[in-house]
Amino acid sequence: MNIFLAGIIVANAVISYKGFNDLSFFRKYEFHVGSIRSGEQIRMLSSGFLHVDMMHLIFNMLTLYFFAPVVLSWLGTFSFILIYFGSLIFGNLLTMMFHKNDYSYRAVGASGAVTGVLYSAILLQPNMMLGVFFVIPMPAYIFGIVYLLYSIYGMRAKNDNIGHTAHFGGAIGGYLITLIKEPSLFTDNTLMVILLAIPIIILFGMAKLGKL
């Protein structure tokens, strides 16, 4: 395993475990709109290394473990790190954009960063087959589009505790950084670049129309 990928997984495990057992630590470093707006910008990064529980942590780290190698093999270690942390920040920035007036809004998790890596991997290798729920075969690009459309639904419904906005922001980060690092995708895989942009265009179109 790549040493930087291993380091990220270990950091998530250690910091999350600390948060599981120390509520004051958890509250100090979680994503919290009121605290961030009062100047605690470290939360924009630190919240990405905290998780609600062990299952939340395991799910995110397993997803990262499976899809990071695609990004690493195509773009290398530096670009993988840039995509991971860039997507984490993109996810939290989009969350701030949509929840800036909800001072009590809280969130934790590496989901934005992991979704960015996932979306980058899909953009780089759109025809790889994924096993949805480990059973249903689906081309990666279809999964990516459906996943983001579901995230838009989740953002509108607000009927669960999932950070759909962070997921979506992370995907945008992964998409944009991957295209910046690998601009040949615009000509080599134009259709996929366009298809994977559709949910992003829909999101900002709905936001502009006040539908979110």
Stockholm file with secondary structure:
# STOCKHOLM 1.0

chainA/1-212         MNIFLAGIIVANAVISYKGFNDLSFFRKYEFHVGSIRSGEQIRMLSSGFLHVDMMHLIFNMLTLYFFAPVVLSWLGTFSFILIYFGSLIFGNLLTMMFHKNDYSYRAVGASGAVTGVLYSAILLQPNMMLGVFFVIPMPAYIFGIVYLLYSIYGMRAKNDNIGHTAHFGGAIGGYLITLIKEPSLFTDNTLMVILLAIPIIILFGMAKLGKL
#=GR chainA/1-212 SS CCHHHHHHHHHHHHHHHHHHHCHHHHHHHSEEHHHHHTTCTTHHHHGGGCCSSHHHHHHHHHHHHHHHHHHHHHHCHHHHHHHHHHHHHHHHHHHHHHHTTCTTCEECCSHHHHHHHHHHHHHHSTTCEEEETTTEEEEHHHHHHHHHHHHHHHHHHCCSSCCHHHHHHHHHHHHHHHHHHCTTHHHHSHHHHHHHHHHHHHHHHHHHTTCC
#=GC SS_cons         CCHHHHHHHHHHHHHHHHHHHCHHHHHHHSEEHHHHHTTCTTHHHHGGGCCSSHHHHHHHHHHHHHHHHHHHHHHCHHHHHHHHHHHHHHHHHHHHHHHTTCTTCEECCSHHHHHHHHHHHHHHSTTCEEEETTTEEEEHHHHHHHHHHHHHHHHHHCCSSCCHHHHHHHHHHHHHHHHHHCTTHHHHSHHHHHHHHHHHHHHHHHHHTTCC
//
